[in-house]
Amino acid sequence: MKKGFTLLELLAVVGLIGLLLVILVPSTIKILDNSIANTMKIQEEEVEEAAIMYLEDFCKTPIDNSKICTLSKTITDGIVYYNGEINLDVLVSNNYIDNITLRDQSCVGKVIISNNEAQAFLKCGDIYTTNGY
């Protein structure tokens, strides 16, 4: 009696491995894509919170006269609203956030302030936030 596998047995094993790969690879790719999207969403939220802190420090209650608010200001019914755009590098240079990286690529972006509400738009390499940029 010979030792070893027959060609039919080898083909069956290769076929089963191929079937498992067909099932597992797409679900693994989907999990990775979802984790990148979740990471970007978390980073967006952190940048938006940092922009609101920047708004409060530089526009609403300036600590000294050297701080300048670059956002436009409107007053409606006695409420002060700020509108404009803050670049990500301004938040980094003023130590509101650290440099944001994704897959070892530095992120760039901006935060749009509209009626004191912040909306972040980030671009990390070829990956954009869900909001676009």
C-alpha positions in Angstrom: 0.0 0.0 0.0 1.3 3.4 -1.0 1.6 6.3 1.4 0.3 9.8 0.4 -2.7 11.5 -1.0 -4.6 10.9 -4.2 -5.1 13.7 -6.7 -8.8 13.7 -5.8 -8.2 14.2 -2.1 -5.8 17.1 -2.8 -8.3 18.7 -5.1 -11.0 18.4 -2.5 -8.8 20.1 0.2 -7.8 22.9 -2.2 -11.5 23.4 -3.1 -12.5 23.6 0.6 -9.7 26.1 1.3 -10.8 28.2 -1.7 -14.4 28.1 -0.5 -13.4 29.3 3.0 -11.4 32.1 1.4 -14.3 33.2 -0.7 -16.5 33.4 2.5 -13.9 35.0 4.8 -12.1 37.6 2.7 -15.1 39.8 1.9 -16.3 39.8 5.5 -12.8 40.7 6.7 -12.5 43.5 4.2 -15.9 44.8 5.4 -14.8 44.7 9.0 -11.6 46.7 8.2 -13.6 49.3 6.2 -16.1 49.7 9.1 -13.2 50.2 11.6 -11.7 52.9 9.4 -15.0 54.6 9.1 -15.5 54.4 12.9 -12.0 55.8 13.5 -12.7 58.7 11.1 -16.0 59.5 12.9 -14.3 59.5 16.3 -11.6 61.8 14.9 -14.2 64.1 13.5 -16.0 64.4 16.9 -12.7 65.1 18.6 -11.9 67.9 16.1 -15.4 69.4 16.4 -15.0 69.5 20.2 -11.6 71.1 19.8 -13.1 73.7 17.5 -15.8 74.6 20.0 -13.1 75.0 22.7 -11.2 77.2 20.3 -14.3 79.2 19.6 -14.9 79.7 23.3 -11.3 80.7 24.0 -10.7 83.0 21.1 -14.1 84.4 20.3 -16.5 84.3 23.3 -14.2 85.0 26.3 -10.8 86.1 25.1 -8.2 85.9 27.8 -6.1 88.8 26.6 -6.2 91.4 23.8 -3.6 89.5 21.8 -6.1 86.8 20.8 -8.1 87.5 17.7 -11.3 85.8 16.5 -11.2 85.2 12.8 -14.8 84.1 12.6 -17.6 86.4 11.6 -20.0 87.5 14.3 -23.7 88.1 14.1 -26.2 89.0 16.8 -29.8 87.8 16.5 -32.3 88.4 19.3 -29.4 89.2 21.7 -27.6 85.9 21.0 -24.1 86.1 19.5 -23.5 83.6 16.7 -20.1 82.9 15.1 -19.7 81.6 11.6 -16.6 80.7 9.6 -13.9 78.1 9.1 -11.1 76.9 11.3 -8.3 74.9 9.6 -7.0 71.8 11.3 -3.5 73.1 11.5 -4.7 76.1 13.6 -6.1 73.7 16.2 -2.9 71.7 16.2 -0.6 74.8 16.4 -2.7 76.1 19.4 -2.5 72.7 21.1 -6.2 71.9 21.0 -5.5 68.6 19.3 -2.5 66.5 18.3 -1.6 65.7 14.7 -4.2 63.3 13.4 -2.9 60.3 11.4 -4.5 57.3 9.8 -2.5 54.5 8.4 0.7 56.5 9.0 -0.7 59.3 6.8 -1.1 62.8 8.2 -4.7 64.2 8.0 -5.7 67.6 6.9 -9.0 69.3 7.1 -11.2 72.1 8.4 -14.0 72.7 10.7 -17.0 74.8 9.5 -18.6 76.8 12.3 -22.2 77.8 11.6 -24.3 79.4 14.3 -21.8 78.1 16.9 -22.2 74.5 15.7 -19.1 72.7 14.4 -18.8 70.3 11.5 -15.4 68.7 10.7 -14.2 67.6 7.3 -11.0 65.5 7.3 -8.9 64.0 4.6 -6.3 61.3 5.5 -4.3 60.3 2.5 -6.9 59.1 0.0 -9.6 58.5 2.7 -12.2 61.2 3.2 -14.7 61.6 6.1 -18.2 60.6 5.4 -19.1 64.2 5.2 -16.8 64.8 2.3 -14.0 67.4 1.9 
